Every structure is written in structure tokens, then in C-alpha cells.
Amino acid sequence: MLGKDFVYAARTLRKSPVFLITATVTIALGVGASTAIFSVANAVLLRPLPYQDPDRLVLICSDMRTRNVVDTPVSNENYMDLHDGARKMFEDIGAVGTTFRFSTPREDGTLEQVSGANVTTNFFSLIGARIAVGRDFQPDDGQPQPPPDPAAGPVGAVAGATPALPIMAIISNQYWQRRYGSNANVVGHEILNLGVNRAQIVGVLAPDFQLLFRPAANMEPHPDIFIALRRGYDNRNRNTFFLRPVGRLRASVSLDRAQEEVNLVADEIRRNFPIYGTGGFHYRLESMHKYLVAEVRPAILALMGAVIFLLLIACANVANLILVKASLRERELAVRAALGGSRSRLVRQMLAEALLLSALGTILGVILAKFGILELIAIGPADLPRIDSITLDPYVLGFTVLAGVLAAAVFGVVPALRASRPDVMNVLRGSSRTAGLGSSGPRGAVVVVEVALCFVLLIGSGLMFRSFLELQHVKLGYESHGLLTLQILNNQRLASPEQRAASVRDLQRRLSSIPGVESVTASNLVPLGGGFSPIRWGKEHALADPSKYQAVDSQIVLPGFFETLQTPLLDGRTFTEADNDPKRNVAVIDQLLAAKAFPNQSAVGKRLLIRIRTPEPEWVEIIGVVNHQLTTSLVDPGREQIYFTDGFLQHGNMGRWEIRTAGDPARYAALVRAEIAKLGSQLGVTQVQPLDALVIRAQGGTRFSLLLIATFACIAALLATVGLYGVLSTLVRQRTAEIGARMALGAAPRSIFQLIVGHGLRLSATGIALGVLAALGLTRAMTSMLVGIKPTDPATFGAMIVFFFVIATAACWIPARRAAGLAPTTALRDE
């Protein structure tokens, strides 16, 4: 019996090709969009991390609470205290160091740029990473180097070591294929010029291994080389932070119980080391998965909500189409009912048509989703975790099937129940006595729902558009246009600070000689490039009370840095060549630090205590105040900033170069590479890009959300407009006789036109009113995604109300014009 229903449904749909195509495409748009976005939510929020028992993995974050510094790396000594002191609740604790880049020579002598990370020897076994070739690190690989012997000369890779222990390395599968052609005999090979050292390869990781951290952690997801950390316990290095601890909880141990244990370790560190006590040092445990997705979760959930709205609008539109089609089949359904057709049989017949439509729309939706996923990967922001793993996996396909079935239920049940109860007597008599022009019944209610859902999406897209405009006008604190940035890796460790300074001056002179280059400078970090970390600063009262020290982001720069970046000077002066000397204790600060340290007075000539090159804080004189630079985000201004010269830290601390050009900076990339190549093969060049590219990347999250929500809103507006047009067109067609009677009794065409338009606008106004109420509540979930505006922004709400009334009027105009143009005699002939 069910098979016959589907056969009959297929024949019925085939007789109405326009209806079939329209309904199928509408369903496909809703199902395809929701599937594509669910694939993102599945890959980022739902899919377990690609580690062994990932639910038991936690990141152990380090915070300095009194200085408002969170999620910083820890020192080797703090890690070792943690590893040895927190063993009751953890199976094991390991760590990975901040990733770095260096150059290594190929067989032909040319340099290759690679990335690396230091790891504790237990790191891979802790997270369950598989070794494809060779072996994992062993405990002996992490034994500390022997203490230096003053009587010994350079031995191996470490001057004064007796003897130097070899450096052990495990390489990634991708690097193994790229560099060694998947040679199974790679174990035992040496990687040369690792800084000034050599590393021996002991193993190769299995494919697709990656480090998963937030972008702010400054960790590359796919390092080429992992080096076994050989570090002893030396309290003199306790303030050198570079490790990210990871722990595996014991079975049945809660996060709260483990937190209590690491609190005891942090308490001990604070008691033994005053700098940690006054800084409010604490360990904070976070589930590794929760830590990874915390920053992107609100945006993905908002997108998921938006696409569900779109799917509901699509369902409402198809329901309206089915209601219209059912109204045209009233006589057929009445005849079937008069001949003994049961209501359940009629309902089953209509549901069979809905399920067929849903199946066709779902199949087409999967095809659309496949292309949509490719586009999402292409336009996705750089800070979206695991974006490269987005795919149509079985879970996503299961969601698609469920969405299709639910869609059929949503748009099929109500029309089926309504169509299964025809007024047999009136229909068979051919009576046209039905509700008047002021009523459109269930189809009007469906349109109201469509308009309300569509309006919420329009508000969301309007808020994101306003945010994107705000980002375009945000004050960076520098001029990004016309600035080329690059990183220079130098594996040659020069003997003296003077030689390093001479090398920097020579490189600066050569780059400045390139035609079209206006100025050249260098720094240890580049704005929006990541890697910024705080140091301590204080005023005189901090000498007596160390808790008064606060955090500030520091940067090492060459004289001319602010001029090249065109950062406005607000007070005093910037660095000169005379300041680029270890004996000159001078600094430039930004306006935020100046206002915080010296409110309502000039900071120039004042002194600050800082700790950056000595174990204890030292005084530096402030010579200038510059505009605050956005260095980590376009949304968050970040911490205050202080600048020192390269000479202040004995020269050679800058790896990032900034070049101001007369035209498009991208056109100078080849010239810059060629000029650097003249200095010899020991210099490696990487990350050559305009600073504008970093600004665009920083806008990526907002742009991604804007494009998707705006696309959904446009589709929703189109569907709602079509739905409104369809309701009014059907209304005019079904009420032709009534319109003729009104006109025969003296109604002017203008009044008929206004009646139809007014009815459509009343439906729209009702939907908009419901949409406003819904948007006022729902858009609060977008707060973290917005820049410079509130989720209840009146201008956005007002603009979208006007916009929708305009498109609603356009949708009403055609059927109203047709109704007003009817001849009374022609209309009455239909009665």
C-alpha cells in the first residue's frame, strides 16, 4: 500500500514540474546550507581531538592574577615541580615548547625553512601519538647536558661541555615525505645547523599529527621537527617561560580534584619564590577540547542557529507551496473522499509527496553542501581549529538525512491534515463561498513565521556588517598600507655584539638601497604576527612592595621603527642611533602605559622599573610616548606596550623586518629576497608578506561570519518574498469573483490595489513585530562577535525594518496590480 502511495505521488509531482523544481531547490538550499555549517560544528566542536582518550587530557595554564596575565607558558623548573608534585591525580604530565623556525641546509647547499618544537620525552606517549618509523623518545634522550668544564674547549655542539650529549629528534610524516622521500632508512640521519647544533633523527610520526592550541599560544599546528628537551633543574632559569604543560587525568578523576592538587604545587612555588607570590601565580586546568574551541564556539553556534532558521524558512516556503497546490486539487481530493477514500489514506498520500520532495531536495542538498564545504575551507579564518578536517563524514550525512526527514515532517504534516478534510459538498457544487480578502488562513500564518525568522537573520547580518565596517576604521596605531614584512633566520651565531650590530646595519643598508624602498627597520615581533609576551614594570613603591609590579608587553626595535611604521609620536622623541647601545637605559612607551603610570602628567623624563635583561628590575628613563599599537587583535586593544632598542639587549634580537615601499609592497618581495641572498646562504627568508595581509587575516573571523550570515539572510529574504507573493497571488486567483463583485458595486481599482497591498503589509508587519521580539533576545548570543556596536543597535533594527517593508511592498505590488486590473464582467463570469 505504501509503495502505491509513493508511485502515485511520483506521478502527481511529475505533472507539476514547476512546483517540483521550485520545492526541490528550496529544500536543497536549506538542507545544503545546514549540512555545510553542521560539518564545521562537527569538526570543530563535536569531533573528539585526534589523541588517545582525549577527554582525559587537560592543559595546565599558568596565570599571574595580580598582573592580569593569563595563559602564559611556564619555565622548565616550574614544569619539573609540577611534574613531580602532581602525580596522584595524573597518569602523567608532559610539555611542548613554543614552536620556532630555523634554516637547515639541503644536500645541494641551499637553505630550507623548517619549524620545530621542544618536547619532553614523554609528550608523544602522553597524548597517544603513533610513531610510524623508528622509535619514540626514551627517558635517556632528555637527560640534561653535563655541567660546563671551564678547562674544556668546544666539544661537539656546546662550548665547554664535557662531553656534549647528542640532540634527539622526531620528524613529522609530512617533513619525512617532503625532505627524505619517505625513505625508511631515515633513522640515524642528522639534521644540520639546528641553531648551532646537529640533531639525530630517531623516529617519524604517523601521518596527520598536529598540535592543537589557540592562536594566541603562538604554536604552529604542524612542526617539522620535534626535539627532545635536555634541561636540568636550575632556579636561575625559572623566569624563562617557553613550555606548555599537558596532563592526562587518571581514570575517574574529576577536573576539580586535579585542580586541588596543582593548587598545592602553585602554593609551594609562591612560597619559595617571591616573584611568583607577588604576581599571584596560579595553575589553572582546562579540558584540552574546551580550551581549543572556547574562542570560536559562540560564532559557530550563532551560525548554526542562523542556518537552522534558514532551514525552517525553506520548510515554511515549501509548506506554502503545498498548501497552494492542495487548494488547486480541492475537487480531486473531494471526489476521492466522496468515493470512500479515508482521511488516513489522503494524509498518507500527501505525506508521500512531501517525503519524495524531501528526498530529492536532500540529495541535491548534499551536492550543494559538498561545494559549500570547499568554499568554507577556502574562506575560513586562520584561527578556526581543525578547519582542514571539515568533511562530509558519516555523522554529517546522518545529520543531513535527519534534517531531510524533519523538513518533510515540518512542511508536510500540516498541509496533509488540512487537505485531507475537504468541504465535499461545497467543492462538488463548485461553490466559491470562502473567506474574504482580509483572510489568507494558514498560508498567511506560514508567511508571518517566514517573515519573523527572516527578520532575525537580517538583523544578524546587519549587525555583522556594522561590525565589519567598524573593523575597517579601527585605529591600528600604524599605517599598514605599503609595508612589507618578512622574517630572516640567521643560523650563524656571531662572536660578539659588535659583529651582530654590524651585520644588522649592513643588511639595513642593503635593503634601503633597493629602488622604491623608502625606509627599513626591524623588530623582534611584528604587529598582528603573534608571540607577544609580558614583562614586569613598576614605580618606586614596587621596590618595597613587589605586588605593585604590573605586566606590559615589550618589543625590541631598531631606531627608525616608529617612523617606518608611521606610528604617531605623542610626546618626547623616538630612538636614535646613539640610543642603540647597552649602556643607554632608555625606553619608549605607548599612550596607555603613560596614562596608567603617570596620569595627568607627561611621562617623558620619568623612570620605570623593568625586568627584561637582569634577574632584578632596573631603572629605565622614558624618552618618548607613542600611539598604542594593535598587536594581537583588532577587537581587543591588548596590554600596554614598552619598547627598547636592539642594543639594549646586546644586539641580534630581531628576526622580523619591516620595509616601507613607494608602491605595492608585494612587488618588492623578489627584490628583497635577491638582495638578502647576496649576503650568503646562512640567511633564510620566510613569511614575506604585506602587513595588510596580517590585518586582513585578523579580520577573518568577522568576515567569515558576515559572509555566511549575510548569505543566509539574502536567501531567507528571497524565500520570504516569494512566500508572500505566492500567498497574495493565490488569494487574488481564488477571490476573483469577490473582486469582480466589489468592483461592480463601485469599488475603484485603486481601493482593490490598496486592499491587496495592505493585506500583504499587515502580514509583513506581524512577522516583523515577532521578529523584533525574537531578535532582541537571540542576538545577545552574538555579543562576542560584534565590534563597536551592541546587539540591540537601534540603527540596525530600524534599517532592517525599512528594508523588509520595501521588499514586502515589491512582493505585494504584482498581485495587487493584477487584481486592480481585473474587468468586473470577466471576474463575475468565474462565479
N, C-alpha and C positions, 0 to 999 in steps of 0.2 A: 504493500500500500504506500509506504514512504517513498519507494522508488518511483511509483507512478506520479506522486506529487512533484518530485524533482524533474521528471520528464515533462510534465505539463508546465511547470514553472519555467523550464528552459525554452519551451515553445512560446510561452507568453512573452518572455523577455526578448526573444528574437524578433517578435513582431513590433517591438518598440525600440529600434536601435538608438535613437537619440537619448531616450531615457536610460537605456542600458549603459551607453558610453558615459553620459553625464554622472550617473550614480557611481559607476565603477571608478572613474577618475577621482571623484570626490572622496570616496573611501580610501583610495590608494594614497592620496595626499595626506590624509590624517594618519593612516597606518604607517606609511613610509616615514613621515617625519617623526612620529613617536618611536618607531623602531630605531631610527638613526640616533636619536637622543638617548634612548634607553641603552644602546650599545656603549655610549660614553659613560653613563651612570654605572653600567655593569662593570666596565673595565676599570673605572677609577674608584667607585665607592663600594661595589658589591663583591668583586672578584677578590679572593684571598691573595695576599702577597706571595710572590713566587719563591718562598722559602719554606723550609721544613717546619711544620706546626706553627704557622705564623701568628696564631692567636696568643701564643705564649712569649712572643718577642716584644720587648719594650726598649724604648730609647731612654737613656738616663741623661736628662738635660741638666745643665748647670746654670743657675741663676745667681745674680748678685742683686738681692732685692732692695737694699737701701740705695743702690745706684740706678735702679730701674733698668737693669741689664738682664735679658733673658736669653736662654737657649744659646749659650756660648760653648765652645769646645773646652776640654779640660786638659790639664798638664799630665805628662806621663806619671808623675808622682801621685797626683790625685787619683788617676786611674788605678794605679797599683794599690793604693789604700782602699779604694772601692772594691777592687777585685778580691783582695784578701779579707776585707772586713764584712762583706755582704754575701755570705755563702750559704746561709741557712735557707733562704727563700729562692735562691737562684741555682739552677743547674750549672751555669757558667756565665761569665761576663767577659766580653771581648771589646775590641775597639778598632775603629778605622780612622785614619788621619785625613785631614783636609786634602783634597786632590790638588795636584800641581802639574805643571807642564815642563818639559825639558827636551833637548835635542839629542839624538843618538845617530852616529854615522852609519850609513848603509855600506854594503860591500864596495860600491863604486866611489865612496868618499863623500857623497852628498849627504846632507843632513835630513833627518826625518823628525817631524814634530810628534811627540807622543805624550800621553798623560799617564800619571801614576798616582799611587796612594800607598802610604804606610799602613800596615795592619798588624795586629797582634797575631801570634802564631795560631791561636785558637779561633780566629774570626770565622774562617770558612766552615769549620766543623760546627761552630756555634749556630750559624744560620742555616746550615744544611746545604751549602753549595757543593756541587759534584765536581770532581777532578776527572777530566777526560783522558789526559795523558800525563804520565809521571805520577807524582805524589803530592799530598798536601804538606803544608808546613809542619815541622816537628818542633817540640819544645826547645831542642838544642839550637834551632835556627834563630831563636830570639834571645839567646844568651848575650849579655852585654859585652861590649868590647872591653878588653883589658885596660887597666888604667895606663895613662901615658908614662913612658920612661924618659925622663929628661936626658938621659945619657944616650938614648937611642935616636938614630936618624930616621928619615922617612922610610917606612916599611909598608909595602902594599899600597892601600888606598888612603891610609890615615897616617899623617905625620906624627911620629913619636909613639906609635902603638907597638907593643911587643907581645906577640905578633898580631896583625890585624886578622880578625875573623872574616870569612867571606860573607858577602851580601847575598841573600837568597831571594829569588823572585818567582812568582807565578804569573803567567801572562793570560790575557783574555783569549777566548776562542777566535774572536774577530781579528785580533792582532796576530795570532798564530797563523791564520789563513792569509792575511794581507802581507805579512813580512816574511814568513817562513814557508808559505805554500803548503800548509798542513803537513809538514814533514814530521813524522812520528819520532824521529831521532833528535828532536829539538832539545830534549832534556840534556843538560850539561853545557849547552851553548852559553856564551856570555853576552850580556848587553853592555856595550861600552859607553864611556862618558856619562855615567849616571851622576850628574853633578861633576865630581872629580873621581868617581868610583866606577867599579865594574860590578855587575850583578850576574849571578849564575842562575839559569832557569832550572827549576826543579819540577815544574808542572804546568799544565794547561787547563784552564777552567772549561767546564761544559758550555755549550752554546747558550746565548741569550741571558747570561748572568748580568745583573745590573745592581747598582747601589741606588736605593730609593730614599731620598731625603728631600725636604723642602728646598725650593730655590734659594732661600735666604741662607741656607747652610753652606752654600758655595761648594757643592760636591758635584763633580761630573758623574753622570749615571753609568758611563761605560769606560772606566780607566783601562788603558792598555796593559799596564804593568802594576802588580801589587808586590810590595817589598816587605819582607819580614822585619818587624821593628826590633832592633837591638838597642835597648835602652836600659841602663841601670837606674837605681834609685839614688837621686841626688837632689836634695832640697834646694840647691842653688837654681835648679831649673823648674821649680814649682810654679813659677809665673809665666812659663812658656806654654801657651794653650794651642793645641792642634788636634786633639783626639776626640772622637765622638763615641762614647761607650754604648754598647748594646748588650742587653741581658736576656737570658732565657729563664723564665719563671719555672719553678718546679711544678709538677702536676698538682692541681687543686689549690695552688697558692694564688690568692687574690692580689690585685694591684695595690690595694690599701695595705695589706700585710707586708708586701715587699717595700712599700714606701716607708713604713715604720723602720725597717731595717736600714735602708740607705740614709734615713734621717740620723741614725746613730753615727754613721760614718761621717756625715757632714758636720754633726756636732763636734766630733773629735777634731776635725780639720779646723773648725772655727776656734776651738780652744787652743790649739797648738800654734796657729799662725794668725797673728793679729790682723794682717791684711784681709784675711777671709772673714774674720769676726766682724770687723768694722764695715765690710762690704755686704754683710748679710748673705753669705754664701749658703746655698741650699741645692740639694739634688731634687729633681722632680721627674717622676716616672710618667711616661706616656706610652700607651699602646702604639706600636710602630705604625699600624694602619691608620689609626686615628690621627696621629701626628702628621702623616703624609698628606691626608686629604682635608685637614681642618680648614685650610685657606680657600679651597675650591669647592667645598661641599655646598655652601649657600648658593653659589652661582649655578651649579649643576642641578640642585633641587628646584631652583627657580625656573630653569629651562625645562625640566621635566614637567613641572606644573603647567608651564605655558603650552607645551606640546600636547598635554592631556586636554587642555582647553580646546586646542585646535581639533583634536580627535572628536571631542564632544560636539563641536560646531559642525564638523563634517557629518557626524551621525544625525544631528538635527536637520541638516540640509537634505540628507537622503530621506529621512522620515517625512519631510515636507513633500519631496518628490513622490514618495509612495502614496501619501495622502491625496495628492493631486491626481495621480494615476488611478487610485481607488475610486475617486469621485467620478472619473470618466468611465469606470467599469461598474457603476451602481446597477445599471439594468442587468448586466450579465450576472452579477452576484445575486440580485433579487430573483432572477429566473432560476438560478441554481437552488436558492433557498426555497422557492415555491415548489420545485420539483422534488423536494425532500432532502436536500443537502444539509447535513447537520452543521451546527456552528463550529464544532471542533474540526470538522473537515475543512471548512472555509478558513479557519485560523491556521491549520496546518499548511494549507495551500499558500497562504500569504507568507508564512514563515519560511517555507521552502524557497520562495523567490528572494526573501531577504538573505537567507544563507548562501544562495548562489551568488547574489551580488557581493556579499561579504567575501566569499572565496575568491572571486575574480579580483576584487579590489585588494585583497591581502596579497595575492600572487604578484600583482603589479606593484603593490607597496613594497614588497621585498626587493624587487628590482630597483625601485627608486631609492630605497634605503641603502643598497649596496653602493650606488653612486654618491649618495649623501654622505656615507661614512668616509669615502675618499676625500670629499670636499672638507669634511670636519677635520680630518687629519692634516689637510693642507693649510687650513686657516686657523687651526687650534693654537692657543697661546703656548709659549715655551714653558710656562710654569704648570701646565696641566700634566699631572703624573700619569705615566704609562699610556700616553696618547698613542704611541706606536703599537699598542696591543689591542686597540679597538677593532673589533671584527664581528661578523655575523656568526657567533658561536651557538651551540645548541640552546643555551639559556636565552639568548636574544631571539632566536627563532621561536622558542616556546612562548616568549612574550608576544611575539607577532601573531601567532595563532590565537592566543588568548585575547589579544586586542581585537582581532577579526571577529571572534565569536561574540565577545561582549558588544562590539559595534552592531552586529546583526541583531542582538537582543535589544539594544537601545533603540535602533531605528526601525526595527521590525515588529515588536510586540504591540505597541500602541496602535499603529495603523492597521495591523491584522485584527485586533479586537474590535476596532471601530468599523472596519469594512465588513466584518462578519455579522453585523447587525443592521442590514439594510431595511429601510421602511418599505416593505414589499408592496403594499397597496398603493402608496403614493407613487413609487417608482414605476410600477407597471401601468398605472393610469397616465403616466407622463406628466404628473403634476410638478410644477416648479415652485410650489409654496415652501419656501425655506426662509432662513433668517435674512434680515435685510442687510443693506450695505454697511451698516455700522458694526456688523459682527463677522468675524472670519474664523470663529471656532478654534479647534485645536491647532490649525495651521498658524493662526495668529499667536497662540501661546508659544509654539515652537520658535517662531521668529523672535519673539521677545527674549527667549532664552538665548538664541543665537546672538542677538544684539548685545545682551549683557555680557556674555563670555567674550565676544569680540572686543567690547569696550575695555575690558580688563587687559587684554593683550595690547590694545592700542596705548593704554596708559603705560604699561610696562615698556613698550618700545619708545614712547615719548620720553620717559624718564632716562632710559639708556642713551637716547640721542642727546638729551641735555647734558648728561654726564660726559659723553664723548666730546661735545663742544667745550665743556669746561676743561677737559684734558688738553685741548688744543691751545688754550690760553693760559695754562698754568705757567707760573714763573719758575724757570729752571734754575736761575742763578748763573747761567752761562748761555752762550749762543752756540747751539748745536749745528746750525747750518754752516757748511763749508769747512767742517772739521773732520779730518781723517784720524782714526785711532788704530794702533797696532801694538802687538806685544813682541818684544825682542828677547829671545832666550840666549843667554851667554854662558856656555859651559866652561869657558876659560876663566879660572879663578886667578885674578891678577895679584901680584905680590904685595902691593902697598895701596893705601887710599889715594896717594898722588897719581899712581898709574890708572886707577879706576876713574878718577876725576878727569884725567887727560883723555881717556877713552870716550867718556861721555861727551866732553867738549868737541872732540873730533867728529863724532857721529852727529852731533847737533849742527856743527858747521857744514858737514857734507849734505845733510838733508835740507838745510836752509839755502844751499846753493842751487837747488832744483828750480828751474824757471816756473814761476807761478806760485811758489811757496812763499807765504808772507811771514810766517813765524813758526818756530818749532820749540816744543817743550816736552818735559817728561815728568812722570809721577809713578808712585808705586801702585796706584789704582786708578781706574778711570770711572767717571760718573756713570751710574746705572750698570756697571760691569760686575758688581758683586765683590765680596771679600772684605768689606769694611768691618773693623772691629774696634772696640773702645779701649781707651787708656784712662788712667786716673788724673783728675785735676782737683785743685783745691786752693784756698786762700790761706792766709797766715794762721787763722784759727784751727785749720786742719792739722797743724803741727802738734797741737796739744790734744786734739780730738780727731783721730783718724776717721771716725764715722762721718765727718764732714766732707770727705772726698766724694766726688761725683764722677760720672762717666762722660767721655767726649770721644767722638770719632777723630782719629788722627790721619794725616796724609803727608807723605814725603814728596816734595816737588822741587823742580828746578826754578831758579829765578826766571821770571817771564811767564810762569804758569798762568797767572790770573789775566795777564794781557792777552795771551794766546786764546784762552777760553772766553775772553771778554766778560769776565766776572767783575761787576762794578765794585770799585773801591769806595767805601763809605767814610773812612776816616784814616788818617795817618798815611802810611806808604806801604808798598809791597816789597818783596825781596829784591836785593841787588846782588851782584856777583860777590861783593865784599861780605854779604851775609852767609854765603855758601862755604862756611868754614866751621870745623868742630868747636872752635873757641868762641863762636858767636852764639850765645844763648838767647836767640830771638825767635819770635813766633808771630804768625798772623792768625787771627781768629775770625769767625763769622759773626754776623749780627746777633744771632740767637745766644751764643755764648757771651758776647759782650753785654747783652741786656740781662742775662742771668747772673753774671759775675759782678757787673758794675752798673746796676740800674740807675738810670737818670744821670749818668756821667760818662765822660769819654774814657774809653779803655786804653787808649794809646799812652804808653809810658808806664802803665801799671804792670804788676808782676803776677804770675800764676805759678803754683807748684804743679809739676807734672812728673810722671814716671814713665819713661819710654826707653832710655838707654842706660839707666843705672838702677841698682836694686832699690834705692831710696829716692823719693821725689827730689827734684831740683828746681830752682827758680829759673823762669824764662821771662824775658821782657816782651811785652806786646808792642809791635811796631805799626800794626795796621788792622783795620776791620773791613771785611769784605762781605758781599751779599751771601746769604745762605745758599748752598748748592743742594739740589735734589740729587742724591747719590744712590739711593736704594729703591725708591718708589716715586711715582708721580702723584700718588694719593697721600702717602704719609710723609710729612716733612723730615722725619727721622731725628737723630740726635744732633746736638751742637757739634761744631767742627773746629779743629785747630790744625795749623799747617806748619811744617818745619822744612828746612832746606835739606837737600841730599847730603851736603857737607856736615850737617849737624849729627848725622849718623854714620860718619866716616866714608861717605860716598858709595856708589854702586848699589843702591837700594831700589832703583827704578827699573821696572820692566815694561811699563806702558808709556807709549809716546803719542803725543797729540800734535797734529800738523794742520795749521791754518792755511787754506788754499784760496786762490783767487776765483776758482770756478768749482765745478762738481768734484768733490774730493775723491770719488770713486775712480776718476780718470787718472789720478796720480798714483794709484796703488802699484802699478807695474814699475813706474819710475822710482818709487821709494824702494821697492824690492831690489831693483838693479843697483841702486846706489849702496845699499847695505851689503849686497853681495861682493862689492869691490873691497870690503874690509876683511874678507876671508870667510872660510867655511865654518868658523867657530860660532858665528852668529846665526841664530834661527829666527825666522819671522813667521808669526802666526796671528790669527784673529785680526786681519786687516779689514776694517770696515768703517764707514762713516759713523760719526756719533749719532746722526739721525736714525741709523738702523737700531741703535740701542734704545732710543726714545720710542720708536715705533714698536719695538718688542715690549717695552714697558706698558704700552697702550693695549697690548694684545688681549688681555682678559676682558677689558671693557669692549673692545672692538668685536671680539668673538660673541659675547652675549648680545651686543647690539645687532649684529648681522642676523643672528638666529631669531631673536625675539621679534625684530622688525619683519623678517621674512614670514614668521608665523602670523604676525598681526596683519600683514598685507593679504595673505591667503584667507585669513579669517574674515577680514573686511569684505573681500570679494565674495566669499561664500554667503555672508550675512546679507550683502546687497542682492545677490542672486535669489536668496530665500525670500527677501522682502518683495522683490519684483515678481517672483513666482506666485506668492500669495495674492498680490493685488491683481495680477493678470488673470488668475483663476477666478477671483472674486468678480471681476468685470465680465468674464465669459459666462459665469453661472448666473449672474444677475442682469443679463442683457435685457430681459423682458421688464424687470423692475425699472431699469434705467429708462427704457422707452416710455413706460407709464409716467414716470416723473416728468420727462421732457414733454409728453403730450399734455400733461396737466399744467405746463407753463414753466417748468424748471429750465433755467438758462444753461447752455453748455459750460459757462464759467462756474456755475454753482456745482455742477456734476464734477468738473475738474477739481475744484476745491474740496469736495466731499471725499474723493478718492485719495488725493494727496494728504488731506487732513487725517484720514484713517491710517495711512501709512506712517505719517509722522507721529501719530499717537502711539502706534506700536513701537516705533523707534524710541520715543521719549520714555515709555515704560521700561524698555530694555536698558536704556542709558541710565535711568534712575537706579535700577537694580545693579547695573554695572558699576556705578559710582560707589554705592554702598559696599559692594564686594571688593572693589579696588582699594578703598580706604583701609580695609583690613589686610588684604593679601599682599599689597605692595610693600608692607613693612618688612616682609621677608627679604626684600631686595636692598635693605639699608646698607649692608656691607659692600654692595656692588656699585653704589651710587657715589658720584664725586661732585661735591659742591652744591647739591640740592637735597631736599627732603623727599621721602616717598609720597608725601601728600602735597607736593608742589602745586599751588593753585593755577599757575600759568599753564602747566602741562594738562591738568584736568580741563581747564577752560578751552584750550586749543583743541583737544581731542573731542570735546562735546560739539564744538562748531564744525570740526572736520567731519564727524559722523553725520551730523544733520545735513551737511552738504551732499554727501554721497547718498544718504537716505532720500533726499529730495530728488536726486537724479534717478534713483531706482523707482520712485513713485511717478515720475513725470510721464514715462512712456505709456503705462496702462491708463493713467488719468487722461492723457491726451486722446487715447483711443476711445475711452468711454465718452468723453465730451464730444467726440466727432461722430457718434452714432446717430443715424436718422431714426426718428421715432417710429415711422412705419416699419422700417426694417427690424427694429428691436421688438416691436409688438408682434410681428409675424412669428417670432420664436415661441410665443406663449401658446 
